[in-house]
Amino acid sequence: MEKIPSFTINHLILKRGIYVSRKDVTDSGDIITTFDIRMKEPNREPALDIEVLHTIEHLAATFLRNNNDWKNKVIYWGPMGCCTGNYFVVKGNLESKDVIDIMIDTFAYIAKFDGEVPGATPRDCGNYTLMNLPLARKEASDYLEQVLLNLTPYNLTYPD
């Protein structure tokens, strides 16, 4: 079988950042852009706890789908299997620079969130107890302060 594109990225040198993972064209000609929201350096930093990723998923998905400028563009927000970040899938032919502001807003929202995590009830979620809001806030704050507010071209384009 052919190796899929995400397995061709050199994870040995990949930094934390925002990357265009892929662009797909639907049968109707619409472009769907998948972003790699990389919160941890693969194989060099400890992965995110699954409870943290799950909490971030609930908060980010809720925030993005309620944002007036983005709610009609968002297709999906969810964790990577390797637990080093998230995928953000949107309608449109976009580049990393196009989502910087909304990622800053999203992670600032998570870093400051106080209250009940949206959808964290047995009726609304298949594993509602798999949450860690304090650590999710810390990881969101770290990503915001250390990466999103200090982006360089190296954090916006996959390495060769």
Accessible surface in RSA format (square Angstrom, percent):
REM  Atomic radii and reference values for relative SASA: ProtOr
REM  Chains: A
REM  Algorithm: Lee & Richards
REM  Probe-radius: 1.40
REM  Slices: 20
REM RES _ NUM      All-atoms   Total-Side   Main-Chain    Non-polar    All polar
REM                ABS   REL    ABS   REL    ABS   REL    ABS   REL    ABS   REL
RES MET A   1   246.77 127.8 159.83 105.8  86.94 207.0 134.48 114.3 112.29 148.8
RES GLU A   2   165.54  95.0 135.27 102.3  30.26  72.1  58.80 113.7 106.73  87.1
RES LYS A   3   135.49  66.1 114.20  70.1  21.29  50.7  71.24  64.1  64.25  68.4
RES ILE A   4    89.85  51.1  86.86  64.7   2.99   7.2  88.98  64.1   0.87   2.4
RES PRO A   5    80.04  58.3  76.90  70.1   3.14  11.4  79.57  65.7   0.47   2.9
RES SER A   6    34.42  29.1  28.04  37.4   6.38  14.7  22.19  47.2  12.23  17.1
RES PHE A   7   135.49  67.8 119.42  74.0  16.06  41.8 121.61  73.7  13.88  39.7
RES THR A   8    87.49  62.2  54.68  55.4  32.81  78.2  47.38  63.6  40.11  60.6
RES ILE A   9    32.53  18.5  24.91  18.6   7.61  18.4  26.20  18.9   6.33  17.2
RES ASN A  10    59.06  40.7  49.88  48.2   9.18  22.1  21.83  52.5  37.22  36.0
RES HIS A  11    51.53  28.2  48.30  33.6   3.22   8.2  26.57  27.4  24.96  29.0
RES LEU A  12   130.10  72.5 119.62  85.6  10.49  26.4 119.84  84.2  10.26  27.6
RES ILE A  13    86.27  49.1  77.40  57.7   8.86  21.4  81.44  58.6   4.83  13.1
RES LEU A  14     0.02   0.0   0.00   0.0   0.02   0.1   0.02   0.0   0.00   0.0
RES LYS A  15    97.77  47.7  96.96  59.5   0.80   1.9  51.90  46.7  45.87  48.9
RES ARG A  16    39.80  16.7  38.73  19.7   1.07   2.5   2.10   2.9  37.69  22.8
RES GLY A  17     0.00   0.0   0.00   N/A   0.00   0.0   0.00   0.0   0.00   0.0
RES ILE A  18     0.00   0.0   0.00   0.0   0.00   0.0   0.00   0.0   0.00   0.0
RES TYR A  19     0.48   0.2   0.48   0.3   0.00   0.0   0.19   0.1   0.29   0.4
RES VAL A  20    36.36  23.9  24.20  21.9  12.16  29.3  24.20  21.0  12.16  33.0
RES SER A  21    20.22  17.1   5.20   6.9  15.03  34.6   0.11   0.2  20.11  28.2
RES ARG A  22   116.32  48.8 108.04  55.1   8.28  19.7  39.78  54.4  76.54  46.4
RES LYS A  23    77.26  37.7  48.05  29.5  29.21  69.5  40.39  36.4  36.86  39.3
RES ASP A  24    49.39  34.6  45.35  45.1   4.04   9.6  25.35  59.7  24.04  24.0
RES VAL A  25   104.63  68.8  73.77  66.8  30.86  74.4  73.92  64.2  30.71  83.3
RES THR A  26    53.79  38.3  41.06  41.6  12.73  30.3  49.33  66.3   4.46   6.7
RES ASP A  27   164.35 115.1 121.54 121.0  42.81 101.2  45.13 106.2 119.21 118.9
RES SER A  28    94.38  79.8  53.56  71.5  40.82  94.0  56.63 120.6  37.75  52.9
RES GLY A  29    47.08  58.1   0.00   N/A  47.08  58.1  25.91  71.1  21.18  47.4
RES ASP A  30    83.95  58.8  79.44  79.1   4.51  10.7  17.26  40.6  66.69  66.5
RES ILE A  31    52.85  30.1  47.09  35.1   5.76  13.9  47.09  33.9   5.76  15.6
RES ILE A  32    27.88  15.9  27.88  20.8   0.00   0.0  27.88  20.1   0.00   0.0
RES THR A  33     0.00   0.0   0.00   0.0   0.00   0.0   0.00   0.0   0.00   0.0
RES THR A  34    14.73  10.5  14.73  14.9   0.00   0.0   8.48  11.4   6.24   9.4
RES PHE A  35     0.00   0.0   0.00   0.0   0.00   0.0   0.00   0.0   0.00   0.0
RES ASP A  36     0.80   0.6   0.80   0.8   0.00   0.0   0.00   0.0   0.80   0.8
RES ILE A  37     0.00   0.0   0.00   0.0   0.00   0.0   0.00   0.0   0.00   0.0
RES ARG A  38     8.91   3.7   8.91   4.5   0.00   0.0   0.00   0.0   8.91   5.4
RES MET A  39     2.85   1.5   1.15   0.8   1.70   4.1   1.15   1.0   1.70   2.3
RES LYS A  40    27.98  13.7  27.98  17.2   0.00   0.0   2.35   2.1  25.63  27.3
RES GLU A  41    38.24  22.0  38.24  28.9   0.00   0.0   2.22   4.3  36.01  29.4
RES PRO A  42     5.76   4.2   5.62   5.1   0.14   0.5   5.76   4.8   0.00   0.0
RES ASN A  43   120.93  83.4  73.52  71.1  47.40 114.1  31.73  76.4  89.19  86.2
RES ARG A  44   101.59  42.7  62.57  31.9  39.02  92.9  66.46  90.8  35.13  21.3
RES GLU A  45    54.93  31.5  43.27  32.7  11.65  27.7  20.25  39.2  34.67  28.3
RES PRO A  46   113.45  82.7 100.50  91.6  12.95  47.1 112.42  92.8   1.04   6.4
RES ALA A  47    53.49  49.2  32.22  49.7  21.27  48.4  32.23  45.4  21.26  56.3
RES LEU A  48     5.78   3.2   0.00   0.0   5.78  14.5   1.15   0.8   4.64  12.5
RES ASP A  49    71.75  50.3  63.41  63.1   8.34  19.7  11.79  27.7  59.96  59.8
RES ILE A  50    82.55  47.0  78.02  58.1   4.53  10.9  78.02  56.2   4.53  12.3
RES GLU A  51    60.24  34.6  60.24  45.6   0.00   0.0  14.72  28.5  45.52  37.2
RES VAL A  52     0.47   0.3   0.47   0.4   0.00   0.0   0.47   0.4   0.00   0.0
RES LEU A  53     0.07   0.0   0.07   0.1   0.00   0.0   0.07   0.0   0.00   0.0
RES HIS A  54    22.61  12.4  21.40  14.9   1.21   3.1  12.09  12.5  10.51  12.2
RES THR A  55     0.00   0.0   0.00   0.0   0.00   0.0   0.00   0.0   0.00   0.0
RES ILE A  56     0.00   0.0   0.00   0.0   0.00   0.0   0.00   0.0   0.00   0.0
RES GLU A  57    46.97  27.0  46.97  35.5   0.00   0.0   4.83   9.3  42.14  34.4
RES HIS A  58    28.46  15.6  22.63  15.7   5.83  14.9  17.38  17.9  11.08  12.9
RES LEU A  59     0.00   0.0   0.00   0.0   0.00   0.0   0.00   0.0   0.00   0.0
RES ALA A  60     0.00   0.0   0.00   0.0   0.00   0.0   0.00   0.0   0.00   0.0
RES ALA A  61    13.86  12.7  13.57  20.9   0.29   0.7  13.86  19.5   0.00   0.0
RES THR A  62    46.40  33.0  40.30  40.9   6.10  14.5  32.17  43.2  14.23  21.5
RES PHE A  63    42.82  21.4  38.69  24.0   4.13  10.7  41.84  25.4   0.98   2.8
RES LEU A  64     0.00   0.0   0.00   0.0   0.00   0.0   0.00   0.0   0.00   0.0
RES ARG A  65   105.52  44.3  92.59  47.2  12.94  30.8  46.70  63.8  58.82  35.6
RES ASN A  66   106.34  73.3  84.65  81.8  21.70  52.2  26.17  63.0  80.17  77.5
RES ASN A  67    32.45  22.4  25.69  24.8   6.77  16.3   7.00  16.8  25.45  24.6
RES ASN A  68   123.18  84.9 100.81  97.4  22.37  53.9  27.37  65.9  95.80  92.6
RES ASP A  69   110.18  77.2  96.37  95.9  13.81  32.7  22.47  52.9  87.71  87.5
RES TRP A  70    27.02  10.8  27.02  13.1   0.00   0.0  12.97   6.9  14.05  22.8
RES LYS A  71    93.32  45.5  79.29  48.6  14.03  33.4  35.19  31.7  58.13  61.9
RES ASN A  72   114.44  78.9 103.38  99.9  11.06  26.6  35.39  85.2  79.05  76.4
RES LYS A  73    84.09  41.0  84.09  51.6   0.00   0.0  46.05  41.4  38.04  40.5
RES VAL A  74    15.74  10.4   0.00   0.0  15.74  37.9   0.00   0.0  15.74  42.7
RES ILE A  75    71.96  40.9  51.94  38.7  20.02  48.2  56.05  40.4  15.91  43.2
RES TYR A  76    97.75  45.6  97.75  55.6   0.00   0.0  73.18  55.0  24.56  30.3
RES TRP A  77     3.59   1.4   0.00   0.0   3.59   8.4   0.00   0.0   3.59   5.8
RES GLY A  78     0.00   0.0   0.00   N/A   0.00   0.0   0.00   0.0   0.00   0.0
RES PRO A  79    43.20  31.5  27.67  25.2  15.53  56.4  27.67  22.8  15.53  96.5
RES MET A  80     5.95   3.1   3.08   2.0   2.87   6.8   2.75   2.3   3.20   4.2
RES GLY A  81    81.77 100.8   0.00   N/A  81.77 100.8  46.84 128.5  34.92  78.2
RES CYS A  82    73.62  55.7  48.57  54.2  25.06  58.9  49.03 124.2  24.59  26.5
RES CYS A  83    26.32  19.9  26.32  29.4   0.00   0.0   2.64   6.7  23.69  25.5
RES THR A  84     7.91   5.6   7.91   8.0   0.00   0.0   7.91  10.6   0.00   0.0
RES GLY A  85     0.00   0.0   0.00   N/A   0.00   0.0   0.00   0.0   0.00   0.0
RES ASN A  86     0.00   0.0   0.00   0.0   0.00   0.0   0.00   0.0   0.00   0.0
RES TYR A  87    63.34  29.6  63.34  36.0   0.00   0.0  39.67  29.8  23.67  29.2
RES PHE A  88     0.00   0.0   0.00   0.0   0.00   0.0   0.00   0.0   0.00   0.0
RES VAL A  89    22.17  14.6  22.17  20.1   0.00   0.0  22.17  19.3   0.00   0.0
RES VAL A  90     0.00   0.0   0.00   0.0   0.00   0.0   0.00   0.0   0.00   0.0
RES LYS A  91   106.62  52.0 103.13  63.3   3.50   8.3  58.40  52.6  48.23  51.4
RES GLY A  92    26.75  33.0   0.00   N/A  26.75  33.0  25.20  69.1   1.55   3.5
RES ASN A  93    91.05  62.8  65.30  63.1  25.76  62.0  14.94  36.0  76.11  73.6
RES LEU A  94    32.84  18.3  32.84  23.5   0.00   0.0  32.84  23.1   0.00   0.0
RES GLU A  95    79.63  45.7  79.63  60.2   0.00   0.0  35.34  68.4  44.29  36.2
RES SER A  96     5.50   4.6   3.95   5.3   1.55   3.6   3.23   6.9   2.27   3.2
RES LYS A  97   138.84  67.7 122.16  75.0  16.68  39.7  91.25  82.1  47.59  50.7
RES ASP A  98    55.67  39.0  33.75  33.6  21.92  51.8  14.23  33.5  41.45  41.3
RES VAL A  99     0.00   0.0   0.00   0.0   0.00   0.0   0.00   0.0   0.00   0.0
RES ILE A 100    35.53  20.2  35.53  26.5   0.00   0.0  35.53  25.6   0.00   0.0
RES ASP A 101   108.13  75.7 105.65 105.2   2.47   5.8  34.59  81.4  73.54  73.3
RES ILE A 102     6.41   3.6   3.50   2.6   2.91   7.0   4.46   3.2   1.95   5.3
RES MET A 103     0.00   0.0   0.00   0.0   0.00   0.0   0.00   0.0   0.00   0.0
RES ILE A 104    40.96  23.3  40.96  30.5   0.00   0.0  40.96  29.5   0.00   0.0
RES ASP A 105    70.08  49.1  65.28  65.0   4.80  11.4  10.83  25.5  59.25  59.1
RES THR A 106     0.00   0.0   0.00   0.0   0.00   0.0   0.00   0.0   0.00   0.0
RES PHE A 107     0.00   0.0   0.00   0.0   0.00   0.0   0.00   0.0   0.00   0.0
RES ALA A 108    23.47  21.6  23.04  35.6   0.44   1.0  23.43  33.0   0.04   0.1
RES TYR A 109    68.09  31.8  58.17  33.1   9.92  25.8  53.13  39.9  14.96  18.4
RES ILE A 110     0.00   0.0   0.00   0.0   0.00   0.0   0.00   0.0   0.00   0.0
RES ALA A 111    14.97  13.8   6.51  10.1   8.46  19.2   6.51   9.2   8.46  22.4
RES LYS A 112   157.76  77.0 140.74  86.4  17.02  40.5  93.22  83.9  64.53  68.7
RES PHE A 113    28.78  14.4  23.66  14.7   5.12  13.3  28.78  17.4   0.00   0.0
RES ASP A 114   122.69  85.9  96.08  95.6  26.61  62.9  22.49  52.9 100.19  99.9
RES GLY A 115    42.97  53.0   0.00   N/A  42.97  53.0  33.14  90.9   9.83  22.0
RES GLU A 116   160.99  92.4 145.30 109.9  15.70  37.4  65.28 126.3  95.71  78.1
RES VAL A 117    15.98  10.5   8.25   7.5   7.72  18.6   8.25   7.2   7.72  21.0
RES PRO A 118    40.45  29.5  28.08  25.6  12.36  44.9  39.20  32.4   1.25   7.8
RES GLY A 119    28.60  35.3   0.00   N/A  28.60  35.3  16.37  44.9  12.24  27.4
RES ALA A 120    25.93  23.8  10.20  15.7  15.72  35.8  10.24  14.4  15.69  41.6
RES THR A 121    59.10  42.0  58.93  59.7   0.17   0.4  57.64  77.4   1.46   2.2
RES PRO A 122    93.04  67.8  71.22  64.9  21.82  79.3  72.81  60.1  20.23 125.7
RES ARG A 123   217.69  91.4 180.75  92.1  36.94  87.9  81.08 110.8 136.61  82.8
RES ASP A 124    79.56  55.7  41.91  41.7  37.66  89.0  18.83  44.3  60.74  60.6
RES CYS A 125    20.70  15.7   7.96   8.9  12.75  30.0   8.51  21.6  12.19  13.1
RES GLY A 126    89.87 110.8   0.00   N/A  89.87 110.8  44.19 121.3  45.67 102.3
RES ASN A 127    76.55  52.8  71.76  69.3   4.79  11.5  22.38  53.9  54.16  52.4
RES TYR A 128    87.33  40.8  83.10  47.3   4.23  11.0  46.43  34.9  40.89  50.4
RES THR A 129    99.96  71.1  74.05  75.1  25.91  61.8  56.77  76.3  43.19  65.3
RES LEU A 130    42.10  23.4  39.80  28.5   2.30   5.8  42.10  29.6   0.00   0.0
RES MET A 131    38.00  19.7  16.70  11.0  21.30  50.7  16.77  14.3  21.23  28.1
RES ASN A 132    50.30  34.7  46.03  44.5   4.27  10.3   8.22  19.8  42.08  40.7
RES LEU A 133    30.66  17.1  27.97  20.0   2.69   6.8  27.97  19.6   2.69   7.2
RES PRO A 134   104.58  76.2  92.57  84.4  12.01  43.7  97.67  80.6   6.91  42.9
RES LEU A 135    51.42  28.6  49.12  35.1   2.30   5.8  51.31  36.0   0.11   0.3
RES ALA A 136     0.00   0.0   0.00   0.0   0.00   0.0   0.00   0.0   0.00   0.0
RES ARG A 137    81.58  34.3  80.90  41.2   0.68   1.6  11.90  16.3  69.68  42.2
RES LYS A 138   113.76  55.5 106.87  65.6   6.88  16.4  88.24  79.4  25.51  27.2
RES GLU A 139    25.54  14.7  24.82  18.8   0.72   1.7   0.16   0.3  25.37  20.7
RES ALA A 140     0.00   0.0   0.00   0.0   0.00   0.0   0.00   0.0   0.00   0.0
RES SER A 141    39.09  33.0  39.09  52.2   0.00   0.0  12.10  25.8  26.99  37.8
RES ASP A 142    34.07  23.9  33.09  32.9   0.98   2.3   5.03  11.8  29.04  29.0
RES TYR A 143     1.91   0.9   1.38   0.8   0.53   1.4   1.58   1.2   0.33   0.4
RES LEU A 144    13.60   7.6  13.60   9.7   0.00   0.0  13.60   9.6   0.00   0.0
RES GLU A 145    94.72  54.4  87.58  66.3   7.13  17.0  33.77  65.3  60.94  49.8
RES GLN A 146    98.86  55.3  76.24  55.7  22.63  53.9  33.33  70.9  65.54  49.7
RES VAL A 147     6.88   4.5   4.09   3.7   2.80   6.7   6.74   5.9   0.14   0.4
RES LEU A 148     4.07   2.3   0.00   0.0   4.07  10.2   0.00   0.0   4.07  10.9
RES LEU A 149    91.82  51.1  62.24  44.5  29.58  74.4  66.69  46.8  25.13  67.6
RES ASN A 150    91.49  63.1  73.21  70.7  18.28  44.0  28.79  69.3  62.70  60.6
RES LEU A 151    38.41  21.4   8.25   5.9  30.16  75.8   8.26   5.8  30.15  81.1
RES THR A 152    59.75  42.5  55.87  56.6   3.89   9.3  56.72  76.2   3.03   4.6
RES PRO A 153   101.11  73.7  96.24  87.7   4.86  17.7  99.50  82.1   1.61  10.0
RES TYR A 154   174.48  81.5 166.74  94.9   7.74  20.1 121.74  91.5  52.74  65.0
RES ASN A 155    23.30  16.1  23.30  22.5   0.00   0.0   0.22   0.5  23.08  22.3
RES LEU A 156    37.55  20.9  30.77  22.0   6.79  17.1  30.77  21.6   6.79  18.3
RES THR A 157    94.45  67.2  86.84  88.0   7.62  18.2  65.57  88.1  28.88  43.7
RES TYR A 158    40.27  18.8  29.85  17.0  10.42  27.1  25.32  19.0  14.95  18.4
RES PRO A 159    38.80  28.3  19.29  17.6  19.51  70.9  29.70  24.5   9.10  56.6
RES ASP A 160   173.38 121.5 120.35 119.8  53.03 125.4  69.75 164.2 103.63 103.4
END  Absolute sums over single chains surface
CHAIN  1 A     8825.1       7078.8       1746.3       4790.1       4035.0
END  Absolute sums over all chains
TOTAL          8825.1       7078.8       1746.3       4790.1       4035.0
